[in-house]
Amino acid sequence: MNHYILTYHLSSDYLERRPAWRAEHLALAWRAVDSGELLLGGALDDPVDTAMLLFAGDGPAAAEAFALADPYVREGLVERWTVRRWNTVVGEAAASPVPA
């Protein structure tokens, strides 16, 4: 199991346009949580220009599939997105724990 960070770079009008697509986006996110793929997700604050979602899996496919299915991406609230492996080494859920 590895961790992957899906990073969204949000449009300048994200907050104004979000309400139209938020229910569909959150339903997609909670389905990903229920399947065990999505661990955490949310937008960074002040300014709200980036969102990050933490996925767990053998590869980046779940995170990539999420972005491709997300109405925020489809409707242009997300200007661009990336998926990167996060080498977690500390904490109970670390993928590759390294003791002190």
C-alpha positions in Angstrom: 0.0 0.0 0.0 1.2 3.5 -0.9 -0.1 7.0 -0.5 -0.9 9.3 -3.3 -1.8 13.0 -3.2 -4.2 14.3 -5.7 -3.6 18.1 -5.9 -6.2 20.4 -7.5 -5.3 23.9 -8.6 -8.6 25.7 -8.4 -10.1 28.4 -10.6 -10.3 32.0 -9.3 -14.2 31.6 -9.2 -14.1 28.2 -7.5 -16.1 29.4 -4.4 -18.8 31.1 -6.5 -19.3 28.1 -8.8 -18.8 25.3 -6.3 -22.4 25.1 -5.0 -23.8 23.8 -8.4 -21.5 20.8 -8.3 -20.7 20.2 -4.6 -23.3 17.4 -3.9 -22.1 15.4 -6.9 -18.4 15.9 -5.9 -19.1 15.0 -2.3 -21.0 11.8 -3.3 -18.1 10.8 -5.4 -15.7 11.5 -2.6 -17.7 9.5 0.0 -17.9 6.5 -2.4 -14.1 6.6 -2.6 -13.9 6.7 1.2 -16.3 3.8 1.4 -14.2 1.8 -1.0 -11.1 2.5 1.1 -9.3 4.4 -1.6 -9.7 8.0 -0.3 -8.5 8.7 3.2 -8.8 12.5 3.5 -9.7 15.4 1.3 -10.3 19.1 1.4 -9.3 22.6 0.3 -6.5 24.6 1.7 -7.6 27.9 3.3 -6.7 31.5 2.9 -6.5 31.6 -0.1 -8.8 28.8 -1.3 -6.7 28.1 -4.4 -5.7 24.5 -3.9 -7.3 21.3 -2.7 -5.6 18.0 -1.7 -7.0 14.5 -1.5 -5.0 11.6 0.1 -5.5 8.2 -1.5 -4.2 4.8 -0.6 -3.5 2.0 -3.0 -1.0 0.0 -5.0 -0.7 2.7 -7.6 -2.1 6.1 -8.7 -5.0 4.7 -10.6 -7.7 5.4 -8.0 -6.6 9.1 -7.6 -6.4 9.5 -11.4 -9.9 7.9 -11.9 -11.3 10.1 -9.2 -10.1 13.3 -10.9 -11.4 12.2 -14.3 -14.9 11.5 -12.8 -15.0 14.6 -10.6 -17.5 17.3 -11.7 -15.1 20.0 -10.4 -12.6 18.9 -13.0 -15.3 18.4 -15.8 -16.8 21.8 -15.2 -13.6 23.7 -15.0 -13.5 24.5 -11.3 -10.2 22.7 -11.3 -7.7 24.3 -13.7 -5.2 21.5 -13.5 -4.5 18.5 -11.3 -1.6 16.3 -10.5 -1.1 12.9 -8.7 2.1 12.2 -6.8 3.2 9.4 -4.6 3.8 10.5 -1.0 6.4 8.5 0.8 4.9 8.4 4.3 7.4 7.3 6.9 6.0 8.5 10.3 2.6 7.7 11.9 0.4 4.7 12.4 -0.8 4.8 8.8 2.6 5.3 7.2 3.2 3.2 4.1 6.9 2.7 4.9 7.4 3.3 8.6 10.9 4.3 9.7 11.5 4.0 13.5 13.1 6.8 15.5 
